[in-house]
Amino acid sequence: MASNVGSVATITGNPQNMIVGAVSRIPYTTFAATLAPVAIAGLLVVIGVLTALWWREFRRRDHFDANRVSNHFHKPQLIKAVVVTLGVIVAFFAGVPVAMAALLGGALLLVTRAIKARKVYQEIDGSLLLMFAGLFVVVAAAEKMLLTPEVIESVQAFHFANSYVLTADTAVLSNIISNVPAVLALKPFVLSLSDQHRIWLLIAMSATLAGNLTPVGSVANLIVAERARVAGVHVSLWAYCRAGIPITLLTLAFGAWWLS
């Protein structure tokens, strides 16, 4: 939940924000300055709700005693990674296109004799990339075949210019078809609206925060649930929704108010 909320803050926080940044051309600094307060407030909500619901567990310090594992690290590579990461962050805020800055940073990290490139490539989640590629194909097909001018005109009656209406619609759509395709599906309906920057910021905020509603609301949730299962921890639907529903409603309400 903290991962979802925290990713609201910047264009590079999650895939749907990057799509919004590419479509809207909102500067990186403007995006961060507008939505970082929403992320900070949302993190406070997450901490408050989780602490209130599982207060006894948080008081038991034995749950947080991690097993010490001796890890070997290559100091020059660590320094290089830190320098390149800071350079990429500076490039983001300096206005360098996000994709170009990320590609240059990744290319610099791969220029090394200490680590074989294939070891890095093995860490790439191919199934996840394939899933996103499939989502893009499905949404593009739906946009071409189903979203006719008549349909787009009729949907305008939903008053997307209203912050609260757009927030609710985006949140519902994100939990039906996932947040990344939801952003792509909404594009034809918002291009004719005025105040495009505010509209796209609302969509980025809503699509991201809506991911906390259910365990399948975002890819981050699915990854955490899978890692928890491997570690022998079962996250039930009720246990998740017990916290996810109030956190989602509170953060969406604050975000809609902040951007209205």
C-alpha positions in Angstrom: 0.0 0.0 0.0 2.8 2.4 0.8 4.4 1.5 -2.6 1.2 2.5 -4.4 0.7 5.7 -2.5 4.4 6.8 -2.7 4.4 6.2 -6.4 1.9 9.1 -6.9 4.6 11.6 -6.3 6.5 11.6 -9.6 6.1 10.7 -13.3 8.6 7.8 -12.8 6.7 6.4 -9.8 4.7 3.9 -11.8 3.8 3.0 -15.4 0.5 4.9 -15.5 2.2 8.1 -14.4 4.8 7.7 -17.2 2.0 7.3 -19.7 0.3 10.5 -18.3 3.6 12.3 -18.5 4.1 11.3 -22.1 0.6 12.2 -23.2 0.2 15.4 -21.2 3.8 16.8 -21.5 3.6 18.0 -17.9 7.1 18.9 -16.7 8.6 16.5 -14.1 9.0 19.3 -11.5 5.4 20.5 -11.9 4.1 16.9 -11.6 6.2 16.3 -8.4 5.3 19.6 -6.8 1.6 19.0 -7.3 1.3 15.4 -6.3 4.1 15.0 -3.8 1.8 16.4 -1.0 -0.8 13.9 -1.9 1.7 11.1 -1.6 2.9 12.4 1.8 -0.6 12.7 3.1 -1.4 9.3 1.8 1.5 7.7 3.5 0.4 9.2 6.8 -3.1 7.7 6.2 -1.5 4.2 5.5 0.6 4.4 8.6 -2.4 5.5 10.7 -4.9 2.9 9.4 -2.4 -0.1 9.5 -1.3 0.9 13.0 -4.9 1.2 14.3 -5.9 -2.1 12.8 -2.9 -4.2 13.8 -1.7 -2.2 16.9 -0.8 -5.4 18.9 1.4 -6.8 16.1 3.3 -3.6 15.7 4.1 -3.6 19.4 5.7 -7.0 19.3 9.3 -6.3 18.4 10.2 -9.9 17.7 8.3 -9.6 14.4 10.8 -7.1 13.2 14.0 -8.9 14.2 15.5 -9.7 10.8 17.9 -12.6 10.2 21.3 -11.3 9.6 22.8 -12.4 6.3 26.3 -11.7 5.2 26.2 -10.1 1.8 29.2 -9.6 -0.5 29.1 -6.3 -2.4 31.4 -4.7 -4.9 32.3 -1.3 -3.5 33.3 0.4 -6.8 30.0 -0.9 -8.4 28.0 0.4 -5.5 29.6 3.8 -5.8 29.0 3.8 -9.5 25.3 2.8 -9.1 24.7 5.6 -6.5 26.4 8.2 -8.7 24.4 7.1 -11.9 21.1 7.0 -9.9 21.6 10.5 -8.6 22.6 11.7 -12.1 19.4 10.2 -13.5 17.3 11.9 -10.8 18.9 15.2 -11.5 18.3 14.7 -15.2 14.6 14.1 -14.5 14.2 17.4 -12.7 16.4 19.2 -15.2 13.8 18.4 -17.9 15.6 15.6 -19.8 13.0 13.2 -21.3 12.3 10.5 -18.8 12.9 7.6 -21.3 16.2 9.1 -22.5 17.5 9.7 -19.0 16.6 6.2 -17.9 18.1 4.5 -20.9 21.4 6.5 -20.5 21.5 5.5 -16.8 20.9 1.9 -17.6 23.5 1.9 -20.4 26.1 3.4 -18.1 25.5 0.8 -15.4 25.9 -2.0 -18.0 29.3 -0.7 -19.0 31.4 -2.8 -16.6 33.7 -5.8 -16.5 32.8 -6.7 -12.9 29.3 -8.1 -13.7 28.3 -10.0 -16.8 25.3 -8.4 -18.6 23.4 -11.7 -18.7 23.2 -11.7 -14.9 21.3 -8.4 -15.1 19.1 -9.6 -18.0 18.1 -12.7 -15.9 16.5 -10.3 -13.4 14.1 -8.9 -16.0 10.5 -10.2 -15.4 9.6 -11.3 -18.9 6.1 -12.4 -18.0 5.4 -9.0 -16.5 6.6 -7.2 -19.7 4.5 -9.6 -21.8 1.4 -8.8 -19.7 1.8 -5.0 -20.2 2.4 -5.5 -23.9 -0.9 -7.5 -24.1 -2.8 -4.9 -22.2 -1.6 -2.2 -24.6 -2.7 -4.3 -27.6 -6.2 -5.0 -26.1 -6.7 -1.3 -25.1 -5.6 -0.1 -28.5 -7.9 -2.5 -30.2 -10.8 -1.4 -28.0 -10.0 2.3 -28.8 -10.1 1.6 -32.5 -13.2 -0.6 -32.6 -15.4 0.4 -29.7 -14.7 4.1 -28.9 -16.5 5.7 -31.8 -17.1 9.4 -32.0 -20.7 8.8 -30.9 -19.6 6.9 -27.8 -17.0 9.5 -26.9 -19.6 12.3 -27.3 -22.2 10.4 -25.1 -19.6 9.8 -22.4 -19.0 13.6 -22.1 -22.3 13.7 -20.2 -20.5 12.0 -17.2 -19.0 15.5 -16.4 -15.3 14.4 -16.4 -14.3 18.0 -15.7 -15.6 17.6 -12.1 -12.7 16.5 -9.9 -14.8 14.1 -7.8 -16.6 12.5 -10.7 -13.4 11.9 -12.7 -11.7 10.5 -9.5 -14.5 8.1 -8.9 -14.8 7.0 -12.5 -11.0 6.5 -12.8 -10.9 4.5 -9.6 -13.7 2.2 -10.7 -12.3 1.7 -14.1 -8.8 1.0 -12.7 -10.1 -1.9 -10.6 -12.0 -3.4 -13.5 -9.3 -3.3 -16.2 -6.3 -2.3 -14.2 -4.8 1.1 -13.8 -2.4 1.2 -16.8 -5.1 0.3 -19.5 -7.6 2.6 -17.6 -5.4 5.6 -18.3 -5.1 4.6 -21.9 -8.9 4.1 -22.2 -9.6 7.5 -20.7 -7.4 9.4 -23.1 -10.0 9.9 -25.9 -12.6 11.2 -23.4 -10.3 13.9 -21.8 -8.5 15.3 -24.8 -11.5 17.6 -25.6 -11.7 19.0 -22.0 -10.1 22.2 -20.9 -7.5 22.5 -18.2 -5.7 19.4 -19.5 -2.9 19.5 -16.9 -5.3 19.3 -13.9 -7.3 16.5 -15.7 -4.3 14.4 -16.3 -3.0 14.9 -12.8 -6.3 13.8 -11.5 -6.2 10.6 -13.6 -2.7 9.8 -12.5 -3.6 10.3 -8.9 -6.9 8.3 -9.1 -5.5 5.4 -11.1 -2.6 5.0 -8.7 -4.4 5.3 -5.4 -7.3 3.1 -6.6 -4.7 0.3 -6.7 -5.0 -0.1 -3.0 -8.7 -1.1 -3.0 -8.2 -4.8 -3.6 -5.2 -7.2 -3.8 -5.5 -7.3 -7.7 -5.8 -3.5 -7.9 -2.2 -3.0 -9.0 0.8 -5.0 -10.2 2.7 -4.0 -7.0 0.0 -5.7 -5.0 0.3 -8.9 -7.0 4.1 -8.9 -6.7 3.9 -8.5 -2.9 1.2 -11.2 -2.5 3.3 -13.6 -4.6 6.5 -12.8 -2.5 4.5 -13.2 0.7 3.2 -16.6 -0.5 6.7 -17.8 -1.2 7.7 -16.7 2.3 4.8 -18.6 3.8 2.6 -15.6 4.6 -1.0 -15.7 3.3 -2.7 -12.4 2.7 -6.5 -13.0 2.7 -8.9 -10.9 0.7 -10.7 -9.8 3.9 -7.5 -8.9 5.7 -6.4 -6.8 2.8 -9.7 -5.1 2.1 -10.1 -4.3 5.8 -7.3 -1.8 5.4 -7.4 -1.3 1.6 -10.9 0.1 1.4 -10.6 2.9 4.0 -7.1 3.8 2.8 -8.3 4.1 -0.8 -11.4 6.1 0.0 -9.5 8.5 2.3 -6.6 9.1 0.0 -8.8 9.5 -3.1 -11.0 12.0 -1.2 -8.0 14.0 -0.2 -6.4 13.9 -3.7 -9.7 15.0 -5.4 -10.0 17.9 -2.9 -6.3 18.9 -3.4 -6.6 19.0 -7.2 -10.1 20.6 -7.3 
